[in-house]
């Protein structure tokens, strides 16, 4: 991953702080000062939801999911769930890397201790749908 700050990579300008500054603007200005490696799970999830720097966010998401397929800031599996709903234009570029991560995650999820059975079912449902999406795109 690049050691340049997102501001340098994408040539974005800061949102000016003249008058009202909104939480989204404040967050945007903060991530401009980060390198790709410094992006947190929360940053990546928000970038994916906002459809901002999607390819960069997906690269970081795949890197995080390789280490922890249950990564999440608010709940276990949040990153995978958010990535599943990301912009397809870029997401399909990562299918080859994601499929083995998802297959492995499904196996680990079955024997994992969850806070609730519903949380486990929801995670497995997203993982299966994600795997199916990838498989259908490959055919």
C-alpha positions as a Markdown table, in Angstrom:
| # | Residue | x | y | z |
|---|---|---|---|---|
| 1 | Unk | 0.0 | 0.0 | 0.0 |
| 2 | Unk | 1.1 | 3.5 | -0.6 |
| 3 | Unk | 2.7 | 5.6 | 2.1 |
| 4 | Unk | 1.3 | 8.8 | 0.6 |
| 5 | Unk | -1.6 | 10.5 | 2.3 |
| 6 | Unk | -5.0 | 10.2 | 0.7 |
| 7 | Unk | -4.9 | 13.9 | 0.0 |
| 8 | Unk | -1.8 | 13.4 | -2.2 |
| 9 | Unk | -3.1 | 10.2 | -3.9 |
| 10 | Unk | -6.5 | 11.6 | -4.9 |
| 11 | Unk | -5.6 | 15.3 | -5.0 |
| 12 | Unk | -8.6 | 16.1 | -2.8 |
| 13 | Unk | -9.1 | 19.5 | -1.1 |
| 14 | Unk | -10.1 | 19.9 | 2.4 |
| 15 | Unk | -13.7 | 20.8 | 3.2 |
| 16 | Unk | -13.4 | 24.5 | 4.3 |
| 17 | Unk | -14.2 | 25.2 | 7.9 |
| 18 | Unk | -15.9 | 28.5 | 7.3 |
| 19 | Unk | -19.0 | 28.5 | 9.4 |
| 20 | Unk | -20.8 | 25.2 | 10.1 |
| 21 | Unk | -18.7 | 22.0 | 9.9 |
| 22 | Unk | -20.6 | 18.8 | 9.8 |
| 23 | Unk | -19.3 | 15.5 | 11.2 |
| 24 | Unk | -19.0 | 14.0 | 7.7 |
| 25 | Unk | -16.8 | 17.0 | 6.6 |
| 26 | Unk | -14.7 | 16.7 | 9.8 |
| 27 | Unk | -14.2 | 13.0 | 9.2 |
| 28 | Unk | -13.4 | 13.6 | 5.5 |
| 29 | Unk | -10.7 | 16.2 | 6.4 |
| 30 | Unk | -9.2 | 13.7 | 9.0 |
| 31 | Unk | -8.9 | 10.8 | 6.5 |
| 32 | Unk | -7.2 | 13.0 | 4.0 |
| 33 | Unk | -4.2 | 13.1 | 6.4 |
| 34 | Unk | -4.0 | 9.3 | 6.6 |
| 35 | Unk | -2.1 | 6.8 | 4.5 |
| 36 | Unk | -4.0 | 3.7 | 3.3 |
| 37 | Unk | -2.3 | 1.7 | 6.1 |
| 38 | Unk | -3.6 | 4.1 | 8.7 |
| 39 | Unk | -7.3 | 3.7 | 7.7 |
| 40 | Unk | -9.2 | 2.1 | 10.5 |
| 41 | Unk | -12.1 | -0.4 | 10.2 |
| 42 | Unk | -14.5 | 2.5 | 10.9 |
| 43 | Unk | -12.9 | 4.6 | 8.2 |
| 44 | Unk | -13.1 | 1.9 | 5.7 |
| 45 | Unk | -16.7 | 1.1 | 6.5 |
| 46 | Unk | -17.6 | 4.8 | 6.2 |
| 47 | Unk | -15.7 | 5.1 | 2.9 |
| 48 | Unk | -17.6 | 2.2 | 1.5 |
| 49 | Unk | -21.0 | 3.5 | 2.6 |
| 50 | Unk | -20.2 | 7.0 | 1.3 |
| 51 | Unk | -18.7 | 5.4 | -1.9 |
| 52 | Unk | -15.6 | 7.5 | -1.5 |
| 53 | Unk | -12.2 | 6.3 | -2.7 |
| 54 | Unk | -13.9 | 2.9 | -3.1 |
| 55 | Unk | -11.0 | 1.0 | -4.6 |
| 56 | Unk | -8.6 | 2.2 | -1.9 |
| 57 | Unk | -11.2 | 1.3 | 0.8 |
| 58 | Unk | -11.7 | -2.2 | -0.7 |
| 59 | Unk | -8.0 | -2.9 | -0.8 |
| 60 | Unk | -7.7 | -2.0 | 2.8 |
| 61 | Unk | -10.9 | -4.0 | 3.6 |
| 62 | Unk | -9.4 | -7.1 | 2.0 |
| 63 | Unk | -6.1 | -6.6 | 3.9 |
| 64 | Unk | -8.1 | -6.4 | 7.2 |
| 65 | Unk | -10.4 | -9.3 | 6.4 |
| 66 | Unk | -7.3 | -11.5 | 5.6 |
| 67 | Unk | -6.2 | -11.1 | 9.2 |
| 68 | Unk | -9.7 | -11.1 | 10.8 |
| 69 | Unk | -12.8 | -12.1 | 8.8 |
| 70 | Unk | -15.0 | -11.0 | 11.7 |
| 71 | Unk | -13.6 | -7.5 | 11.8 |
| 72 | Unk | -16.0 | -4.8 | 12.9 |
| 73 | Unk | -16.0 | -1.6 | 14.8 |
| 74 | Unk | -19.6 | -1.9 | 16.1 |
| 75 | Unk | -20.3 | -5.6 | 15.6 |
| 76 | Unk | -18.5 | -8.7 | 14.5 |
| 77 | Unk | -18.7 | -9.1 | 10.7 |
| 78 | Unk | -19.4 | -5.4 | 10.1 |
| 79 | Unk | -16.6 | -5.0 | 7.6 |
| 80 | Unk | -17.6 | -8.0 | 5.5 |
| 81 | Unk | -21.3 | -6.9 | 5.6 |
| 82 | Unk | -20.4 | -3.4 | 4.5 |
| 83 | Unk | -18.1 | -4.6 | 1.8 |
| 84 | Unk | -20.8 | -6.9 | 0.4 |
| 85 | Unk | -22.9 | -3.8 | -0.3 |
| 86 | Unk | -20.1 | -1.8 | -1.8 |
| 87 | Unk | -19.8 | -0.4 | -5.4 |
| 88 | Unk | -19.8 | -3.4 | -7.7 |
| 89 | Unk | -17.7 | -1.6 | -10.3 |
| 90 | Unk | -14.7 | -2.0 | -8.0 |
| 91 | Unk | -15.8 | -4.9 | -5.8 |
| 92 | Unk | -15.6 | -7.4 | -8.7 |
| 93 | Unk | -11.8 | -6.6 | -9.0 |
| 94 | Unk | -11.3 | -8.3 | -5.6 |
| 95 | Unk | -13.5 | -11.4 | -6.0 |
| 96 | Unk | -10.5 | -13.6 | -6.5 |
| 97 | Unk | -8.9 | -12.5 | -3.2 |
| 98 | Unk | -12.2 | -12.4 | -1.4 |
| 99 | Unk | -13.6 | -15.9 | -2.2 |
| 100 | Unk | -11.0 | -17.9 | -0.1 |
| 101 | Unk | -11.4 | -15.4 | 2.7 |
| 102 | Unk | -15.1 | -15.9 | 2.8 |
| 103 | Unk | -15.0 | -19.7 | 2.5 |
| 104 | Unk | -12.5 | -19.8 | 5.4 |
| 105 | Unk | -14.7 | -17.4 | 7.4 |
| 106 | Unk | -17.8 | -19.5 | 6.9 |
| 107 | Unk | -15.9 | -22.6 | 8.3 |
| 108 | Unk | -14.5 | -20.6 | 11.3 |
| 109 | Unk | -17.9 | -19.0 | 12.0 |
| 110 | Unk | -19.6 | -22.3 | 12.6 |
| 111 | Unk | -17.3 | -23.2 | 15.5 |
| 112 | Unk | -16.8 | -19.6 | 16.8 |
| 113 | Unk | -18.4 | -18.3 | 20.0 |
| 114 | Unk | -20.9 | -15.6 | 19.2 |
| 115 | Unk | -22.8 | -13.2 | 21.4 |
| 116 | Unk | -26.0 | -14.6 | 20.1 |
| 117 | Unk | -27.3 | -17.3 | 17.7 |
| 118 | Unk | -28.9 | -14.5 | 15.6 |
| 119 | Unk | -25.6 | -12.8 | 15.2 |
| 120 | Unk | -24.0 | -16.0 | 14.0 |
| 121 | Unk | -26.9 | -16.7 | 11.6 |
| 122 | Unk | -26.7 | -13.1 | 10.2 |
| 123 | Unk | -23.0 | -13.4 | 9.6 |
| 124 | Unk | -23.3 | -16.8 | 7.8 |
| 125 | Unk | -26.2 | -15.4 | 5.7 |
| 126 | Unk | -24.0 | -12.5 | 4.5 |
| 127 | Unk | -21.0 | -14.7 | 3.9 |
| 128 | Unk | -23.1 | -17.2 | 1.9 |
| 129 | Unk | -24.7 | -14.4 | -0.2 |
| 130 | Unk | -21.3 | -12.9 | -0.8 |
| 131 | Unk | -19.8 | -16.2 | -1.9 |
| 132 | Unk | -22.8 | -16.8 | -4.1 |
| 133 | Unk | -22.4 | -13.3 | -5.7 |
| 134 | Unk | -18.8 | -14.1 | -6.5 |
| 135 | Unk | -19.6 | -17.6 | -7.8 |
| 136 | Unk | -22.3 | -16.3 | -10.1 |
| 137 | Unk | -20.0 | -13.6 | -11.5 |
| 138 | Unk | -17.4 | -16.3 | -12.2 |
| 139 | Unk | -19.8 | -18.3 | -14.4 |
